[in-house]
Amino acid sequence: MTTSLDDAEFRAHALRDAVDGLRERDPDASAAVPFVPWQRVVFLAIAALMIAGFVFAVVPTLIVVIALCTIAYTATVIDRVIVFRRGLRADAILRVSDERARAVPDSELPSYTILLPAYDEPKVVHNLVRGMAALDYPRDKLQILLLLEGDDEVTISAMRDSAVANSELGDFVTTLLVPPADPRTKPKACNFGLHYATGEIVTIYDAEDTPDPLQLRRVAVAFAELPETVACLQAKLGFYNDRQNMLTRWFTVEYGVLFSFLLPGLMASNSPIPLGGTSNHIRRTLFDKIGAWDPFNVTEDADLGVRIAARGYRTMVIDSTTIEEANIDAINWIRQRSRWYKGYLQTWLVHTRHPVRLWRTLGPVGFIRFTVLLAGTPLIAALNIVFWSLTWTWLLGRPDVMHAVFLPPIYFPSLFCLILGNAITIYINVIGCRENHQEHLALAGFLVPAYWLLMGIAAVKACWQLLVNPSYWEKTQHNLGEPES
């Protein structure tokens, strides 16, 4: 189970490149520095201006701030409807039938590398065996690299001691020990593994994933028919424990809408697609052209997706599903979601270091949509808490300052966002349940405003962590749910 590629000099080079390669080759593409000087100056100036406004002109400042927030809310709702409608089209997602996937002779399939990063997850062994062994792909074309931190004794021991793993996976899984080094992030491990990858196509699975057995074949067939400019195919994600509690139901509804409609809708509009953390399949040659993952970005997948678009390549969504575990615990969920939101903000900050260049590359619509998605998603989630507080203040006390702040040009768009905007978002979730044949989740779709409260808490935490600990990877615990049947 231990890799034979243990040359000390090569390992040292691979580790240096995994940590520092991207920021040395392209410093502006790395989140190692959270804010470049001009961004720091601009944000500090905005903060100083707002503080001065709240000290010397409270009402005018509130009017301006609320007006800007209302514009952002309105634009987000309208854009979400446009993208969702595009994603509903039958041709919005790439489809490869079972027959086409199986028709290609094994000899004509490309070589494939699967990266399986895992940290402090000794319980994943059984699912790893089952999920990887079920893949319908020729073993001589398949390389699986299990990436374990060198000091993760519990997981290393679990893999070493598992007779099941040794008997079923020993022939085609290589356990690669990543030398301990900061930052302790998943992208650092993947960068290290990439130095050992031999496949023409590279994908990432989490160790607890159970992919569609034909997923690799579907991707191989699709890549053979698509132009070289399509550099990445993102598979859909689903959950086996969607009925376990209300949180898993909300999680499943959210992912169903995202991967089945919103990402395909973005694909149809040639906008950047923030990749999921798993089941993204990438042409190996792309990494030589644009670099690999950023080890300092805690949503390295979203960052890579934007970088793909910013370099003139495309991502498409393929109709193949990887099943994993939906988060069942609210505290664990907040840890995970705050990391995602922090990474979204990191990604937006990195790619707006040269805003004019990005505007020209993505175009006006692509740039605005990129901003709405990456910066708007966490910021709006955080602002929700503020505006919900204002709403309750209005309902309970109706202070005079509320009359002064919510002038008619602000009040009516705000009312639109509060009533119609929320209704539209709930409607999208319910329609997503119907279209995904998940009618049993429709009630969760109706009750999703309670889910937004958790999002708001996670977003506030993400904004704070961006300032005090930007590259800290907050570990999400897995295997908390009911076992997959």
C-alpha positions in Angstrom: 0.0 0.0 0.0 3.0 2.3 0.3 4.2 4.2 -2.7 7.5 3.1 -4.2 8.1 6.7 -5.3 10.0 7.6 -2.2 13.0 9.4 -3.5 13.7 12.0 -0.8 14.9 14.7 -3.2 11.8 14.3 -5.4 9.5 14.4 -2.4 11.2 17.5 -1.1 10.7 19.2 -4.5 7.1 18.1 -4.7 6.4 19.5 -1.2 8.0 22.9 -1.9 6.1 23.1 -5.2 2.8 22.0 -3.4 3.2 24.9 -0.9 4.9 27.7 -2.8 4.7 26.8 -6.5 1.7 28.9 -7.4 2.6 32.0 -5.5 6.2 31.9 -6.8 5.1 31.5 -10.4 2.1 33.8 -10.2 2.0 35.7 -7.0 -1.2 37.5 -8.0 -3.0 34.2 -8.2 -2.3 33.1 -4.7 -4.3 33.9 -1.5 -1.1 33.7 0.6 -1.5 37.5 1.0 -5.2 38.1 1.7 -5.3 41.8 0.6 -2.9 43.5 -1.8 -2.0 47.1 -0.9 -4.5 48.9 -3.0 -7.3 46.6 -1.7 -6.3 47.3 1.9 -6.3 51.0 1.3 -9.7 51.0 -0.4 -11.3 48.9 2.3 -9.8 50.9 5.1 -11.0 54.1 3.4 -14.5 52.7 3.1 -14.5 51.7 6.7 -13.2 55.1 7.8 -15.8 56.8 5.7 -18.6 54.7 7.2 -17.5 55.3 10.7 -17.3 59.1 10.1 -20.8 58.9 8.5 -22.3 57.1 11.5 -20.7 59.6 13.8 -21.6 62.9 12.0 -24.5 62.0 9.7 -26.3 58.9 10.9 -29.5 59.0 8.8 -27.9 60.0 5.4 -25.3 57.3 5.9 -27.9 54.7 6.7 -29.9 55.8 3.6 -26.9 55.3 1.3 -25.9 52.0 2.8 -29.4 50.5 2.8 -29.9 51.8 -0.8 -26.7 50.1 -2.0 -27.6 46.9 -0.2 -31.1 46.9 -1.7 -29.6 47.3 -5.2 -27.4 44.3 -4.5 -30.3 42.2 -3.2 -32.5 43.1 -6.2 -29.7 42.3 -8.7 -29.0 39.0 -7.0 -32.7 37.9 -7.1 -33.1 38.8 -10.7 -29.8 37.2 -11.7 -30.7 34.0 -9.8 -34.0 33.7 -11.7 -32.2 34.2 -15.1 -29.6 31.6 -14.3 -32.1 29.1 -12.9 -34.3 29.4 -16.0 -31.3 28.7 -18.2 -30.5 25.7 -16.1 -34.0 24.3 -16.6 -33.4 23.8 -20.3 -32.9 20.2 -21.4 -29.6 20.9 -23.1 -28.1 22.9 -20.1 -26.3 19.9 -18.8 -24.0 17.5 -20.6 -25.3 14.0 -20.9 -23.6 10.7 -21.8 -25.8 7.7 -21.8 -24.9 4.4 -20.3 -24.7 2.8 -23.7 -22.3 5.5 -25.1 -20.2 5.2 -21.9 -19.8 1.5 -22.2 -19.4 1.4 -26.0 -15.8 2.7 -26.0 -13.3 -0.2 -25.9 -11.0 -0.2 -22.9 -8.0 0.2 -25.1 -9.2 3.6 -26.4 -9.9 5.1 -22.9 -7.4 7.6 -21.6 -5.4 7.0 -18.4 -7.0 8.4 -15.3 -5.7 9.6 -11.9 -7.9 9.9 -8.9 -6.7 12.0 -6.0 -8.2 10.9 -2.6 -7.1 13.4 0.1 -8.1 12.4 3.6 -7.1 13.7 7.0 -8.1 12.3 10.4 -10.7 10.0 8.9 -10.0 6.4 10.0 -13.6 5.4 9.4 -13.5 6.1 5.7 -11.7 2.8 4.8 -14.8 0.7 4.2 -16.5 3.3 2.0 -13.2 4.0 0.1 -13.0 0.3 -0.8 -16.6 0.1 -1.8 -16.7 3.4 -3.8 -13.5 2.9 -5.7 -13.8 -0.8 -6.3 -17.2 -0.2 -7.9 -15.8 2.1 -10.6 -16.3 0.7 -14.1 -12.9 1.6 -15.6 -10.0 -0.6 -16.7 -7.6 -1.1 -13.8 -4.5 -0.8 -16.0 -5.7 2.7 -17.0 -6.6 3.8 -13.5 -4.3 5.3 -10.8 -5.7 6.0 -7.4 -3.5 8.1 -5.0 -4.7 8.1 -1.4 -3.2 11.2 0.1 -2.6 11.1 3.8 -0.7 13.5 6.0 2.5 11.9 7.2 1.7 12.5 10.8 -2.0 11.4 10.6 -1.3 8.2 12.5 -4.9 7.2 13.1 -5.8 7.1 9.4 -2.5 5.6 8.3 -3.0 2.9 10.9 -6.5 2.2 9.8 -5.4 1.8 6.2 -2.5 -0.4 7.1 -4.5 -2.6 9.4 -7.5 -3.0 7.1 -7.5 -6.5 5.6 -10.3 -5.5 3.3 -8.4 -2.6 1.9 -5.3 -4.7 1.4 -7.1 -7.4 -0.5 -9.4 -5.3 -2.7 -7.4 -2.2 -3.4 -3.7 -3.2 -3.0 -3.2 -3.7 -6.7 -4.3 -0.2 -7.9 -4.3 2.2 -4.9 -1.1 3.9 -3.8 -1.0 5.4 -0.3 1.1 8.6 -0.6 2.2 10.2 2.6 2.3 14.0 2.4 5.1 15.4 4.5 3.6 17.6 7.3 3.9 21.3 6.4 1.8 24.4 6.7 -0.7 25.2 5.4 -2.6 22.1 6.4 -5.0 22.2 3.6 -6.6 19.8 1.1 -5.2 21.7 -1.9 -1.6 21.3 -0.6 -2.1 17.6 -0.4 -3.6 17.5 -3.9 -0.7 19.6 -5.3 1.7 17.1 -3.8 -0.2 14.2 -5.3 -0.2 15.8 -8.7 3.5 15.4 -8.9 2.9 11.6 -8.9 -0.1 11.6 -11.2 0.3 9.7 -14.5 -3.2 10.1 -15.9 -4.3 12.2 -18.8 -7.4 13.2 -16.8 -7.2 14.0 -13.1 -10.1 14.0 -10.6 -10.6 14.5 -6.9 -12.9 12.5 -4.7 -13.3 12.8 -1.0 -12.6 9.5 0.8 -16.2 9.1 1.8 -17.6 9.6 -1.8 -19.4 6.9 -3.7 -19.3 8.0 -7.4 -21.5 6.8 -10.2 -19.7 3.7 -11.4 -19.7 5.0 -15.0 -18.6 8.5 -14.1 -15.1 8.1 -15.4 -16.2 6.6 -18.7 -18.8 9.3 -19.2 -16.2 12.0 -18.7 -13.7 10.3 -21.0 -16.3 10.0 -23.8 -17.3 13.7 -23.3 -13.8 15.0 -23.3 -13.1 13.0 -26.6 -16.0 14.9 -28.2 -15.4 18.3 -26.8 -12.9 21.0 -27.9 -9.7 21.4 -25.9 -11.0 24.7 -24.6 -13.4 22.7 -22.3 -10.8 21.9 -19.6 -13.0 20.7 -16.8 -16.2 18.6 -16.3 -18.0 18.9 -12.9 -20.2 16.0 -11.8 -23.2 16.6 -9.6 -23.3 15.8 -5.9 -26.0 14.1 -4.0 -26.6 12.6 -0.5 -27.6 9.2 0.8 -28.9 10.5 4.2 -31.2 13.2 2.9 -34.1 12.1 5.1 -32.1 12.0 8.4 -33.1 15.4 9.8 -34.1 18.9 8.6 -30.6 20.0 8.1 -29.8 17.1 5.7 -33.0 17.9 3.9 -32.0 21.6 3.5 -28.5 20.6 2.4 -29.9 18.2 -0.2 -32.4 20.8 -1.6 -29.6 23.4 -1.8 -27.2 21.1 -3.6 -30.0 19.8 -5.9 -30.7 23.3 -7.1 -27.0 24.3 -7.3 -25.7 21.3 -9.3 -28.7 20.5 -11.4 -29.8 24.1 -12.4 -27.6 27.0 -11.2 -24.2 25.6 -12.3 -25.6 24.4 -15.7 -27.3 27.8 -16.1 -23.9 29.5 -15.5 -22.4 27.1 -18.0 -24.9 28.2 -20.6 -24.0 31.8 -20.1 -20.2 31.2 -20.3 -19.8 32.6 -16.7 -17.2 31.3 -14.3 -18.3 28.1 -12.5 -17.0 27.7 -8.9 -16.1 24.0 -8.8 -17.3 21.6 -6.1 -14.7 20.2 -3.8 -15.1 16.8 -5.3 -15.9 15.1 -8.7 -14.3 17.7 -10.9 -12.5 16.1 -13.8 -9.7 18.1 -15.3 -7.4 17.6 -18.3 -3.9 17.0 -17.0 -2.4 19.5 -19.4 -4.4 22.3 -17.9 -2.3 22.4 -14.8 0.8 23.0 -16.8 -0.9 26.1 -18.4 -2.6 27.8 -15.4 -1.1 26.2 -12.3 -2.6 23.8 -9.8 -4.6 24.5 -6.7 -3.9 27.3 -4.3 -2.9 25.8 -0.9 -3.7 29.1 0.9 -7.3 29.3 -0.4 -9.7 27.3 1.7 -12.1 26.8 -1.3 -9.4 25.9 -3.8 -12.1 24.4 -6.0 -14.0 27.6 -6.5 -10.7 29.5 -7.1 -9.6 27.0 -9.7 -13.0 27.2 -11.5 -12.6 31.0 -11.7 -9.0 30.7 -12.9 -10.1 28.3 -15.6 -12.5 30.9 -16.9 -10.1 33.8 -16.5 -7.6 32.0 -18.7 -10.1 31.5 -21.5 -11.1 27.9 -20.8 -14.5 26.5 -20.0 -16.1 24.2 -17.4 -19.2 22.1 -18.1 -21.5 20.2 -15.8 -22.0 16.5 -16.6 -25.1 14.5 -15.7 -23.4 12.0 -13.3 -23.8 12.0 -9.6 -21.4 11.3 -6.7 -23.1 10.4 -3.5 -21.7 11.5 -0.1 -22.9 12.3 3.4 -25.0 15.4 4.1 -23.9 17.2 7.2 -26.2 16.3 10.1 -24.9 18.6 12.9 -25.5 22.3 12.9 -22.2 23.2 14.6 -20.3 21.0 12.2 -22.3 22.5 9.3 -21.4 26.1 10.4 -17.7 25.1 10.5 -17.9 23.8 7.0 -20.0 26.6 5.6 -17.9 29.4 7.2 -14.8 27.9 5.5 -16.6 27.9 2.1 -17.8 31.5 2.5 -14.3 32.6 3.6 -12.9 30.9 0.5 -15.4 32.6 -1.7 -14.3 35.9 -0.4 -10.6 34.9 -0.8 -11.3 34.0 -4.4 -13.0 37.2 -5.1 -10.2 39.2 -3.6 -7.6 37.3 -5.5 -9.2 37.6 -8.9 -10.1 41.3 -8.5 -6.5 42.3 -7.9 -6.5 43.3 -11.6 -10.2 44.1 -12.1 -9.9 45.7 -15.5 -8.1 42.7 -16.9 -10.8 40.4 -15.4 -13.6 42.6 -16.8 -12.1 42.3 -20.3 -11.7 38.5 -20.0 -15.1 37.7 -18.5 -17.1 40.5 -20.1 -19.4 42.8 -18.2 -22.0 40.2 -17.4 -19.5 37.5 -16.5 -17.7 40.0 -14.2 -20.8 41.1 -12.4 -22.1 37.5 -12.0 -18.7 36.5 -10.7 -19.0 39.3 -8.1 -22.6 38.5 -7.2 -21.7 34.8 -6.7 -18.4 34.9 -5.0 -18.6 38.1 -2.9 -22.3 38.5 -2.9 -23.2 35.1 -1.5 -21.4 35.4 1.8 -21.9 39.1 2.2 -25.6 38.9 1.6 -25.9 36.0 4.0 -24.2 38.1 6.7 -26.4 41.2 5.9 -29.5 39.1 6.2 -29.1 39.1 10.0 -28.9 42.9 10.0 -32.0 43.3 7.8 -34.0 40.7 9.7 -33.2 42.7 12.9 -34.4 45.9 11.2 -37.6 44.1 10.1 -38.3 43.0 13.7 -37.5 46.4 15.0 -40.0 47.9 12.5 -42.7 45.3 13.4 -42.3 45.7 17.2 -41.6 49.3 17.7 -41.7 51.3 14.5 -39.2 53.9 15.6 -39.0 57.3 13.8 -35.6 56.6 12.5 -37.0 53.8 10.3 -39.4 56.2 8.7 -36.5 58.6 8.0 -34.3 55.9 6.5 -36.7 53.9 4.4 -37.7 56.6 2.0 -40.1 55.5 -0.8 -37.3 54.9 -3.4 -35.7 52.5 -0.9 -38.8 51.2 0.9 -40.5 49.7 -2.2 -37.5 47.8 -3.6 -36.8 46.6 -0.1 -40.3 45.4 0.2 -39.9 43.6 -3.2 -36.8 41.8 -1.8 -38.4 40.9 1.4 -41.7 39.5 0.0 -41.3 38.7 -3.6 -37.5 38.0 -3.5 -37.9 35.5 -0.7 -40.9 33.9 -2.3 -39.0 33.5 -5.6 -36.1 31.8 -3.8 -38.5 29.4 -2.0 -40.2 28.7 -5.3 -36.9 27.9 -7.0 -36.2 25.4 -4.2 -39.6 23.7 -4.5 -39.3 23.6 -8.3 -35.8 22.1 -7.9 -37.3 19.3 -5.7 -39.9 18.5 -8.3 -37.5 18.5 -11.2 -35.0 16.4 -9.3 -37.8 13.9 -8.4 -37.3 14.7 -4.7 -40.9 15.5 -3.8 -40.3 14.2 -0.3 -38.1 17.3 0.3 -40.7 19.9 -0.8 -41.6 20.8 2.8 -37.9 21.5 3.5 -37.9 23.7 0.4 -40.8 25.8 1.9 -39.1 26.0 5.3 -35.7 27.1 3.9 -35.7 30.6 5.5 -34.7 28.9 8.8 -31.7 27.5 6.9 -30.8 31.0 5.9 -30.3 31.9 9.6 -27.6 29.3 9.8 -26.0 30.7 6.6 -26.0 34.2 8.2 -24.2 32.9 11.3 -21.6 31.1 9.1 -21.1 34.2 7.0 -20.4 36.5 9.9 -17.9 33.9 11.2 -16.3 33.7 7.7 -15.9 37.5 7.5 -14.2 37.6 10.9 -11.9 34.7 10.1 -10.9 36.3 6.8 -9.4 39.1 8.8 -7.8 37.2 11.6 -7.0 33.7 10.2 -7.5 33.6 6.4 -5.8 30.3 5.5 -7.0 28.3 8.4 -8.7 25.1 7.2 -11.5 24.3 9.6 -11.9 20.6 9.5 -15.4 19.1 8.8 -16.1 15.8 10.6 -17.5 13.1 8.4 -19.2 9.8 9.1 -21.6 11.3 11.5 -24.7 10.3 9.6 -26.6 7.1 9.2 -24.6 4.4 7.3 -25.5 4.2 3.6 -27.6 1.2 2.9 
